[in-house]
Amino acid sequence: MTNVTLRRFVQFVAYIAILLILASMTVGVIFPKTAEVCKIISSVLGLVVTAMVAFSYAKSKRSVIFMILLIIALIAIVALYFV
């Protein structure tokens, strides 16, 4: 993918993520018992979009160290999320 196409894709995913976060929060308000599930969905969507943008930045730097640091950070975030 070219940088323009990747950027448009990330923007589209961010837009969809915002709409899904709104939907999950709305469901959480209507059905309070599902609020915890909605928080988890919102957190995961936010992390995915942020990771995609970070990947785009690391790829633009064309340095292996940026990619290695990103991978280590994402693995640590996922591991700590489930602790």
Rosetta blueprint (number, residue, H / E / L):
1 M L
2 T L
3 N H
4 V H
5 T H
6 L H
7 R H
8 R H
9 F H
10 V H
11 Q H
12 F H
13 V H
14 A H
15 Y H
16 I H
17 A H
18 I H
19 L H
20 L H
21 I H
22 L H
23 A H
24 S H
25 M H
26 T H
27 V H
28 G H
29 V H
30 I H
31 F L
32 P H
33 K H
34 T H
35 A H
36 E H
37 V H
38 C H
39 K H
40 I H
41 I H
42 S H
43 S H
44 V H
45 L H
46 G H
47 L H
48 V H
49 V H
50 T H
51 A H
52 M H
53 V H
54 A H
55 F H
56 S H
57 Y H
58 A H
59 K H
60 S H
61 K H
62 R L
63 S L
64 V H
65 I H
66 F H
67 M H
68 I H
69 L H
70 L H
71 I H
72 I H
73 A H
74 L H
75 I H
76 A H
77 I H
78 V H
79 A H
80 L H
81 Y H
82 F L
83 V L
